[in-house]
Amino acid sequence: MPELPEVEVTKTGLMPLLQERTVKRVNVYNANLRFKITEDLKNVENHKITGLYRRAKYIIVSTDGGGSFVIHLGMTGHLKVIQVSQPLVKHDHYEMILDNGMSLRYNDPRRFGAIVWTSGDPLELPFLSRLGVEPLTDDLNPVYLLKELRKRKTNLKQTLMNNEIVVGIGNIYASEILFSCNISPCRRADSVTENECELLVEQIKLTLQSSIEQGGTTIRDFSQVDGKPGYFVQKLKVYGKSGEPCPCCGSEIIHIVQGQRSTYYCPNCQK
């Protein structure tokens, strides 16, 4: 599933291709995504795209008409900007034809993504208004994180993935961050110390920023706007490496399931 780094990479790749472009036509080929695509998405037609920004795992595209459309990539979604003359491929669900003869197309085999139009403030949409702090801003700091963790008795890995606390720490990154901190994913969140919180905040920022610089992580489905994979997968130390030796101590990396998600860690390094 694309997480914060992959969405940030996608947004950055789209900006020079969409900024100041006018949407001439919207074609919907399959409206049955996570939220059904409604006719009001056509309100973007004949309007200029004035800005793109990311909130959590959502890409928000503003227009000169005052409205915005919000995109979520779901588990297998990706966006591409190609010549409008290129034929559709399987799982292309919608496209926006631009004034320069290019087409923004959304492809999603599992259809868990979403494209939503709003004429109001997109940050007030129900699925955006309840989100926690952005991890790459000063809003995520040791004081804030310690306060939030002390409220939770759930395991630490699942707590870090709680988007009402901090957004964008997905399954892969949670495992990698905890390994970098030598903290077990099985620890209760409220057991974390002040010093450990300082280290967690540091490693959250470093890990996510490093992945952004590497173009995100491609395990199966993710690709950048230009079709290239994300290269952070080459830097993974524990995720997906069950049975392999720990890069620090040589102990066997183990795999467990927490909250129906795979967790990988070193039982010797991560206490």
N, C-alpha and C positions, 0 to 999 in steps of 0.2 A: 504494500500500500504506500503510495507517495506520502511522505511526511513533510515537515516544515522545510528542510533543505531542498527537496525535490520541487516543492511548490515555489520556493523562492527562485530556484534556477529557472523554472518555467516562466515565471513572471518576468524575470530579467531578460530572458530570451525573446519574449513577446513584445516588450516595450518598444524597441526600435522598429518593429514590423507593424505595430498597430497605432502607435501614437500619431495623432492628427490625421488619421485615415477616416474616411466616411464610409459607413456601412450602407451599401446600396440595396442589399436584399438578404433576408434570412430564409433558409430552407431547413425544415425539420423533417427528418426521414424516420425517426422513431422517437416519439415523445415520452415513452415509458421508461424514464430514468428513476433515480431515487425519489425525486419529486417530479411529477408529470410536467413536461414542458407545456406552458400555457401560451395562448395566442398573444398575450401582452408582451412576450419577448420580441415580437415584431415592432414594438415601439421604438426599438433602436434603429430601424431603417431610416435612412436619410439624415442620420445624426453623426457627428464627428466624435471620435474617441479622444478624450482629453487627458486621460490619466489611468494608470494601473497601479494598484498597490495590493499588498498581501496582508490578510488578518488571519492568523493561525494557518490553517490549510486551505483557505479560501482566497481566490484571486478576484478582486473587485475592480471592475472596469467602469470608469465614469464617462459620461457623454455630455456634449454641450447642451442637451435638452434638459439637463437636470436629473435624469434618471441614471441608473446603473444596472449592470448585470453582474451577477455573482456566480462564480464557477467553482465547483468542488470536483476533484478528479476521482473521487471514490477509491476503489481498490486497483482498478486496471485502466483508468482513463488517461488519455494524453491528448495534447493539443498540437496541431501542426499548421503552419502557414505555407501554402503551396499555390501553384498556378491554378486558377479556376478551371482550366481546361483538363487538368488531370482527373482521371476517372475515379469515382467513389470506390472504396474498398469495403470489405465486410466489416461491420460494426461502426461505420461512420454514421453518427446519429443526427448531427446537425452541422450546418455551416453558415458562416457570415461572409458574404461576398463583398469585397472592399472596392473602393473607387480606383484602385491601381491594377485591377485584374487579378488580384490574389484572393485566396479564400482561407479563412480560419475555420478549420474542421476539428470536430471533437469525435474521437474514437474511443469506445469503451466496451470491451467484450462482455463484461459482467453487469454493466448498466447500473452500478451503484453510485455513479457520479450525479451531479446536479447542475442545472443552469437556471437561475432564477432572476427575473426582472423585478426591480423595485423603483418606484418614483420618489420614495422617501429616502431617509438616511439608512444606508445598508447596514450600518452597525447596530441598528435597532431591530433588525430581523431576529426572530426568536432564536435561531441557531447561532447567531453571532453575539447577541447581547449578554449571554451568560458565560462567556469565555474568560479564562484567567489571563495572567500577564504574558507579554511577549518575552521569550527567554533571552533575546539578544539586545534587550533594552535594560536601562537601569532599574526598571520596575522589578526585575528579578534580582534580588540581592539576598545575602545570608539572613538578614533580619526577617524579611518577608517569608522566605522559605521555611525557616525554623518555626515561625508562628503557625504556618499552615500544616507542617508535618506533625507538630505537637497535637493537632486536633484529630489525627487519624491513627487508627489501630490496624489498618490494612498493611499488607506487605509493601515494602518501599518501592519496588519496581512498578507495581500497579498504581501506586500513589503518584509517582513521577509522571505517569502517563495520563493522569486525570486532567483533562483540558479545562476544568474549572479552577485549577490551581495555576498551572503554567501550560501554555499551548505548545504543540508541535513536537513533544518528545515521544516519538513512536517506539514501537517494539524493538527495532534494531538498535536505535540510539540509546534506549534505556539500558539495555544489556551492556553496551560499550561504555557508557558513562559510569555505571557502577563498577565495571572492571577497572577502569582508570582510577577510581577512588578506593579500590580494595575493600568495597563494602558489599556484603551479601545481598542479593535481591530478595532473600527470605526474611531479612530483618523487618521488624515492625517500624512503620514510619515514625512513630512517636519516640523511638529509641535513639534517633540520630542526635548527635551532639552538635554544639556550636561550631567546633572545628571541622567536623564532617560536613556541616552545611556550607561552610566557606569553600571547602574542596568541591562539593557537589555543584555549587553555582559556577565555580571556575571551569570545571570539566564540562558542564552543560554547554556553556558558551563556546569553549574551545572545540568540542566535538561537532556541534552544529555548524559553526563557522568553517571548520575544516572540510566538512562534507559539502557545504555550499561551494567552496573554492574548487573542490574536485568534481563538481557537476552533479552532486547527489549520489545516491546508492542505487545501483541496478542489481536486483536479485533475480527477478523474472521479467517484469513488464515495463518498468519505467524507462523512458527515453526522453532526452531533451528535445526542445523544439526543432532542432536541426537533425534529429534522429540519432544522435550519439548517445551511448549509455553513460550512466554516472560512474565515475571511477573511484569513489570512496570505498566501494566494495573491496578494493585491493588493500585497504587499510584496516579492515575489520580484524579484531583480535580474538573475539570469542563467538560472535554471532554466527550460527550455522556451522560451527566447528566441533560438534559433539564427537568425543573420542580422540580428538587431536591433542597434542601436548600444549599446555599453557605456554605462551611465548615468554613468560617471566620465570616460572619455576619448573616447567616440564610436567607438572601433574596433568591428569586427564581432564579435559573440559567436559562438563556434564550438561545434560539437557533435561529440563523439567518443564512442566506446564503450569502456568499461573494465569488464572482468569481466562482460560481457553487460549492463551497465547504462549508461544515457545519462549523459554528463557534459557540462556547459555551463560555459564559462569565457571570460575575455577574455585573449587571448594577449599583449596589450600591458601590462595591469595586473598579470597574474599570472605572475611569473617563476619 
